[in-house]
Amino acid sequence: MSLLKWFPIAFVTLLLPLAAQAQEFSVSKIDFALQESPKMSGSGYDKKVTRPSSWLEVEVTFDWTPRTAEPLYLDDLTVNYYILLNNKNKDFPQGALLVGSVNHVNVGQGKELKSVMYVAPRSLERFFAKRA
């Protein structure tokens, strides 16, 4: 069963806080995908994932093109995610709003920079009545 088929996301917005007023950010793409739990192996590790689950992956592509040549790097950048799920029910009459942030360090100027966040399988089960 394709989870994305019944798992529409109403909207995603994100805030890229500006480190200084002379810097410019633009979001060019937001992609959604379901990723299976990783299958890991190694010596001395005998635990097995008994039930692989799907994680929601949200990947944002953005550009940072400052108006001036300096700085070449930002010490840190926080990307805030706001994801409104299309799961309206008595507990979430407007749908559940997931809020999270990802902190990046040593971000260089450039185009097609990436920020990725994940929603855990248990969270998907909770908000979609164990259909995940």
Steps between C-alpha positions, in 0.01 A plus 500: 500500500634842409497716809542821300175422319291558813754714682462841340672790668291812483793739500857547611660829576836570646678799634863563429594761757737761366834529676525857376281725287738490203445126443240349272347154509254346257334160506491334159354157578340292775495122447319234703586131505453196718820327604515155653685440826863421419614140493824483692749224548835474659715278715388469860156645433224244500190718539266487203226740401197275532263736324652755262301823503471804278644839596367816337790688344463871419786642294527873431723643228596863550745764381706740708625790294606793719494849353864542601798266451546455875444287697591189304357279775236523770598364840152354543163498330172374644228378265156486660247254356121531528317202352121487502381143461175420323370282782191686619315317777345571841845536660634722220205685343734709281759225453813451710769765473851361541769750592871431499834658428831394353823678592777520242858613565762645263254570218675627188358731237342320210208372305310174549594464867305230686327466834325175591276404790326175588176405674532175694280198422339510847394861441343405169317212671374735770367765265359259241339246735764229442456500120869588451 
